[in-house]
Amino acid sequence: MWLLKPADQAAIAGLVLLAAGGMFLWWRLQADSEGRPVDIDHASPLKADFRVDINQAHWPELAQLPGIGPPLARRIVEHRMTYGPFRCWKDVEEVRGIGPKKLEQIKPYLFPLPDDCPRNRLNAP
């Protein structure tokens, strides 16, 4: 039969108590302010709020905008490289694939541009 010395029994009991205390502390740290554990599977999602500078962003950044995707994002960058920076919202609508509805869909994610365009845009399509 296997027997432990009293000193070994005390050491094991101490380790068990230390582990139990650690588990209680971990549980407490995971709890909300009322002491209940937080159920992350049912926690409300956090909303990310970001804005993109359409005159600086590369196509992978623009492709993250709702309804844009990689092909349209590439067209936006190509248009900007060909005709220069977008000066107003009307300039953005010159990109093939962006109309008034699409523009309204992505506007909340873009840094603001003026509503009125300055005259004499060089290389306008």
SVG drawing of the C-alpha trace seen along z (x, -y; Angstrom):
<svg xmlns="http://www.w3.org/2000/svg" viewBox="-29 -77 36 79">
<polyline fill="none" stroke="black" stroke-width="0.4" points="0.0,0.0 1.2,-3.5 1.3,-5.9 2.5,-9.5 4.4,-11.1 2.4,-13.7 4.7,-16.5 3.9,-15.3 0.2,-15.2 0.4,-18.8 2.2,-19.9 -0.4,-18.3 -3.2,-19.8 -1.5,-23.3 -1.2,-22.9 -4.9,-21.8 -5.9,-24.9 -3.7,-27.1 -5.2,-25.7 -8.7,-26.2 -7.9,-29.8 -6.5,-30.5 -9.6,-29.0 -11.8,-31.2 -9.7,-34.3 -9.9,-33.6 -13.7,-33.1 -14.0,-36.4 -12.0,-38.2 -14.3,-36.9 -17.4,-38.0 -19.4,-41.2 -20.0,-43.9 -22.8,-41.9 -20.6,-38.8 -22.1,-36.7 -19.8,-35.2 -20.0,-37.0 -21.3,-34.7 -19.2,-35.8 -21.3,-33.7 -24.3,-36.0 -22.5,-39.3 -23.5,-42.1 -21.0,-42.7 -18.9,-45.8 -19.3,-48.1 -16.2,-49.2 -16.1,-52.8 -13.5,-53.7 -13.1,-56.2 -11.0,-56.0 -9.4,-58.8 -10.4,-58.1 -7.5,-60.2 -4.8,-58.2 -6.1,-54.7 -4.8,-51.7 -7.3,-49.3 -7.2,-46.7 -8.4,-49.3 -11.2,-50.5 -12.3,-47.0 -13.4,-46.7 -16.1,-49.3 -19.6,-48.0 -20.5,-47.1 -17.1,-47.9 -14.9,-44.8 -11.5,-44.5 -12.5,-45.2 -14.2,-48.5 -11.6,-49.4 -8.9,-49.1 -11.0,-51.3 -11.2,-53.9 -7.4,-53.9 -6.8,-53.9 -9.2,-56.8 -7.4,-58.8 -4.0,-58.1 -5.2,-59.1 -7.3,-62.2 -5.9,-63.3 -7.4,-63.4 -11.2,-63.5 -12.1,-67.1 -15.8,-66.6 -18.5,-63.9 -19.4,-64.4 -15.8,-63.4 -16.3,-60.0 -19.4,-59.4 -17.1,-59.6 -15.7,-56.2 -17.4,-53.5 -19.5,-51.4 -20.2,-54.2 -23.5,-56.0 -25.6,-58.0 -26.8,-55.0 -23.4,-53.4 -21.9,-56.8 -24.6,-57.2 -23.7,-53.7 -20.0,-54.3 -20.1,-58.0 -20.3,-57.2 -17.0,-55.4 -15.1,-58.1 -13.5,-61.3 -15.8,-64.2 -15.4,-65.9 -17.0,-69.2 -20.4,-69.0 -19.5,-71.5 -16.5,-70.9 -14.1,-73.6 -13.9,-74.4 -11.4,-73.4 -10.4,-69.9 -7.4,-68.8 -7.7,-65.6 -11.4,-65.2 -13.1,-62.3"/>
</svg>
